Amino acid sequence: MEDYQRGLIGQMAARLDLYDSGEVSLPKLVDDLRGLFDAADPHELSVRDSFQWLWADLDAESELRTEPWAPPGLADDAHLSGILHGLRSWVTSVTEATHPSSA
């Protein structure tokens, strides 16, 4: 993965901080994370798959909170917290991964 890709993925941590502080909504966070990931365009299948699983889970939890079709009570705060923790861990693992040539 190139440094610029790691930098874009690293910006996800700042977006998560903005959500935690209440400065951005959950739907905005979902969109921002997807946008940063798409801009980074990592080619490693493991990176793509792991993000997609986490992001899809976050998107689904967001929909349970914002879509009119979602029955009240289905959103799960503990599940959301776990997803957000997983995303932070994912960002850290991707941005701190060693370059293949230095391993």
C-alpha positions as CSV (number, residue, x, y, z in Angstrom):
1,M,0.0,0.0,0.0
2,E,1.3,3.5,-0.9
3,D,1.8,6.2,1.7
4,Y,-0.9,8.4,0.2
5,Q,-3.4,5.5,0.6
6,R,-2.4,5.1,4.3
7,G,-2.8,8.8,4.7
8,L,-6.4,8.8,3.4
9,I,-7.3,5.8,5.5
10,G,-5.6,7.5,8.5
11,Q,-8.0,10.4,8.0
12,M,-10.8,8.1,9.0
13,A,-9.7,8.3,12.6
14,A,-10.4,12.1,12.5
15,R,-13.9,11.4,11.1
16,L,-14.5,8.9,13.9
17,D,-13.4,11.6,16.4
18,L,-15.9,14.1,14.8
19,Y,-18.7,11.6,15.2
20,D,-17.7,10.9,18.9
21,S,-17.8,14.6,19.6
22,G,-21.2,15.0,18.0
23,E,-19.9,17.3,15.2
24,V,-21.1,14.9,12.5
25,S,-24.1,12.6,12.3
26,L,-23.9,8.9,11.8
27,P,-25.1,9.0,8.2
28,K,-22.4,11.6,7.5
29,L,-19.8,9.4,9.1
30,V,-20.9,6.5,7.0
31,D,-20.6,8.6,3.8
32,D,-17.2,10.1,4.8
33,L,-15.6,6.7,5.6
34,R,-16.8,5.3,2.3
35,G,-15.5,8.3,0.4
36,L,-12.1,8.1,2.0
37,F,-11.8,4.4,1.4
38,D,-12.9,4.8,-2.2
39,A,-10.3,7.7,-2.7
40,A,-7.6,5.5,-1.2
41,D,-8.5,2.6,-3.5
42,P,-6.4,0.0,-1.8
43,H,-5.8,-3.1,-3.9
44,E,-5.0,-5.6,-1.2
45,L,-8.0,-7.9,-1.0
46,S,-7.7,-8.4,2.8
47,V,-7.8,-4.7,3.3
48,R,-10.8,-4.2,1.0
49,D,-12.7,-7.1,2.5
50,S,-12.1,-6.2,6.1
51,F,-13.2,-2.6,5.5
52,Q,-16.3,-3.7,3.5
53,W,-17.5,-6.0,6.4
54,L,-17.1,-3.2,9.0
55,W,-18.5,-0.5,6.8
56,A,-21.5,-2.5,5.7
57,D,-22.3,-3.3,9.4
58,L,-22.0,0.5,10.2
59,D,-24.2,1.4,7.2
60,A,-26.9,-1.1,8.3
61,E,-26.8,0.2,11.9
62,S,-27.1,3.7,10.6
63,E,-30.1,2.8,8.5
64,L,-31.8,1.3,11.6
65,R,-31.5,4.7,13.2
66,T,-32.5,6.9,10.2
67,E,-34.8,5.1,7.8
68,P,-38.5,5.4,8.1
69,W,-38.9,1.6,7.4
70,A,-36.9,0.7,10.4
71,P,-39.1,-0.3,13.4
72,P,-38.2,1.4,16.6
73,G,-36.0,-0.5,19.0
74,L,-33.9,-2.4,16.4
75,A,-30.9,-0.1,16.7
76,D,-28.4,-1.4,19.1
77,D,-26.0,1.1,20.9
78,A,-23.7,-1.7,22.1
79,H,-23.4,-3.1,18.5
80,L,-22.7,0.4,17.2
81,S,-20.0,0.9,19.8
82,G,-18.4,-2.4,18.8
83,I,-18.5,-1.4,15.1
84,L,-16.9,1.9,15.8
85,H,-14.2,0.3,18.0
86,G,-13.6,-2.2,15.2
87,L,-13.2,0.6,12.6
88,R,-10.7,2.4,14.8
89,S,-8.7,-0.8,15.2
90,W,-8.8,-1.4,11.5
91,V,-7.6,2.1,10.7
92,T,-4.7,1.6,13.2
93,S,-3.7,-1.8,11.8
94,V,-3.8,-0.6,8.2
95,T,-1.9,2.7,8.8
96,E,0.7,1.0,11.0
97,A,1.3,-2.0,8.8
98,T,4.9,-2.4,7.6
99,H,5.8,-2.0,4.0
100,P,6.3,-5.3,2.3
101,S,9.9,-4.3,1.5
102,S,10.7,-3.6,5.1
103,A,9.3,-6.8,6.6
